[in-house]
Each structure stands twice: as C-alpha cells, then as structure tokens.
Amino acid sequence: MDRKTATFIEQIKNRFNQFNIIHQVMEGYCNIENPHLEELFVCDYQISIWLQNNRLGHQDLYMYLNKEEDLSLVAVKTTHTTPKLLEICQQLGTLYGVPFKSIIKSKSERDCYYFIF
C-alpha cells in the first residue's frame, strides 16, 4: 500500500475511534472510468465505507485505488457532504491529511463530491 493511501486510511480510522462512529467496510475489484467527471480517472480497486451519520462532514466514503500501482489513491467520493467540510478542505488543500489535486461536484448525485488525488 502506498504512503498516501496508508495515511488516508489511518486518519479515517482515527476519526472513527475519536467520535465512536459505527461503520461498515466493503472492498473489491472494480473497473471504473467515470465519463461524468470533467477529469477522468481510472481505477481497478474500490473500498466503500458506509456510515450511519455525517458527523465527519460526509456520510458514505468511496476510495478508488490502483491495485497495480501498490494501491495508490486515485480519488475519493463523499456523499451528503457538508459545506463546512468543503470549506475546510479547500482551505487546507487536504482530505484527512492527504493533499488532493481538485474537488469535483457530482453532476448526477446531490451533495456528492469527488476528491481527485
């Protein structure tokens, strides 16, 4: 697992423990080319984390990874994303301590955002 991905997962786990957030994780292979985004990304592995609330500023979280590149972090999608989380991420330029290149609002889903790494 590359350093960015490891840092991202470690930070998420820390927030889950800190705020006692119940969650469910599912992972598996995928082949996503997302034509709805202005900035196309391709991945072959996905980790989905379902949350019961949005106390972290978002609800569900989907990590898109490249398995062939040591599980490198390609993009993260957040659902039910709050304006406050977006504001903080834009100010810091990071999501869970990992710098991202851009944030793209989903054109087909309400309050969903893609963080491109």
C-alpha positions as CSV (number, residue, x, y, z in Angstrom):
1,M,0.0,0.0,0.0
2,D,1.4,3.4,-0.9
3,R,2.0,6.1,1.7
4,K,-0.9,8.3,0.7
5,T,-3.4,5.5,0.9
6,A,-2.0,4.3,4.3
7,T,-2.1,7.8,5.7
8,F,-5.7,8.3,4.5
9,I,-6.9,5.0,6.0
10,E,-5.1,5.7,9.3
11,Q,-6.7,9.1,9.6
12,I,-10.1,7.8,8.9
13,K,-9.7,5.1,11.5
14,N,-8.6,7.7,14.0
15,R,-11.7,9.8,13.4
16,F,-13.9,6.7,13.7
17,N,-12.4,5.9,17.1
18,Q,-12.3,9.5,18.2
19,F,-16.0,10.1,17.5
20,N,-17.2,6.4,18.1
21,I,-18.6,6.2,14.6
22,I,-20.2,3.0,13.6
23,H,-19.3,2.0,10.0
24,Q,-19.2,-0.9,7.6
25,V,-16.4,-1.5,5.1
26,M,-16.6,-3.4,1.8
27,E,-13.8,-3.7,-0.7
28,G,-13.2,-5.4,-4.1
29,Y,-12.1,-5.1,-7.6
30,C,-13.7,-2.6,-9.9
31,N,-13.1,-1.1,-13.3
32,I,-14.3,2.5,-13.3
33,E,-13.9,5.0,-16.0
34,N,-16.2,7.9,-14.9
35,P,-17.3,9.9,-18.0
36,H,-19.5,12.2,-15.8
37,L,-16.4,13.9,-14.5
38,E,-14.5,16.7,-16.2
39,E,-11.3,15.0,-15.0
40,L,-11.4,11.3,-16.0
41,F,-10.0,8.8,-13.6
42,V,-9.5,5.1,-13.9
43,C,-9.1,2.6,-11.1
44,D,-9.3,-1.2,-10.6
45,Y,-10.0,-1.4,-6.8
46,Q,-12.5,0.2,-4.5
47,I,-13.0,0.4,-0.8
48,S,-16.5,1.5,0.3
49,I,-17.2,2.8,3.8
50,W,-20.8,3.2,4.9
51,L,-21.5,5.5,7.8
52,Q,-24.8,5.9,9.8
53,N,-24.4,9.7,10.1
54,N,-22.4,12.7,8.7
55,R,-20.7,13.9,11.9
56,L,-17.4,13.9,9.9
57,G,-18.9,16.3,7.3
58,H,-19.9,13.5,5.0
59,Q,-21.7,10.2,5.1
60,D,-20.5,7.4,2.9
61,L,-17.0,7.3,1.5
62,Y,-15.7,5.5,-1.6
63,M,-12.0,5.2,-2.2
64,Y,-10.9,4.5,-5.7
65,L,-7.4,2.8,-6.0
66,N,-5.0,1.4,-8.5
67,K,-4.1,-2.1,-7.3
68,E,-1.4,-2.5,-9.9
69,E,0.3,0.7,-8.5
70,D,0.6,-0.6,-4.9
71,L,-3.0,0.5,-4.1
72,S,-2.3,4.1,-4.9
73,L,-5.1,6.5,-4.1
74,V,-6.8,7.9,-7.3
75,A,-10.0,9.5,-6.0
76,V,-12.4,9.6,-3.1
77,K,-16.1,10.2,-3.3
78,T,-18.0,11.6,-0.3
79,T,-21.9,11.6,0.0
80,H,-24.1,14.0,1.9
81,T,-21.0,16.3,2.0
82,T,-21.5,19.4,4.2
83,P,-20.5,22.9,3.0
84,K,-18.2,23.2,6.1
85,L,-16.2,20.2,5.2
86,L,-15.7,21.5,1.7
87,E,-14.7,24.9,3.0
88,I,-12.1,23.4,5.4
89,C,-10.7,21.0,2.7
90,Q,-10.4,23.9,0.2
91,Q,-8.5,26.0,2.8
92,L,-6.2,23.2,3.8
93,G,-5.9,21.5,0.3
94,T,-6.2,18.1,2.0
95,L,-8.8,15.5,2.9
96,Y,-7.9,13.5,6.0
97,G,-4.4,15.0,5.9
98,V,-3.7,13.9,2.3
99,P,-3.3,16.6,-0.4
100,F,-5.6,16.4,-3.3
101,K,-5.5,18.0,-6.8
102,S,-9.1,19.0,-7.2
103,I,-12.6,18.7,-6.0
104,I,-15.4,17.9,-8.5
105,K,-19.1,18.0,-7.7
106,S,-21.0,15.0,-9.0
107,K,-23.4,16.1,-11.8
108,S,-25.7,13.1,-11.2
109,E,-25.8,12.9,-7.4
110,R,-26.9,15.5,-4.8
111,D,-24.2,16.6,-2.3
112,C,-21.6,14.2,-3.6
113,Y,-18.1,15.2,-4.4
114,Y,-15.0,13.6,-5.9
115,F,-11.6,14.4,-4.4
116,I,-9.0,13.7,-7.1
117,F,-5.5,12.8,-5.9
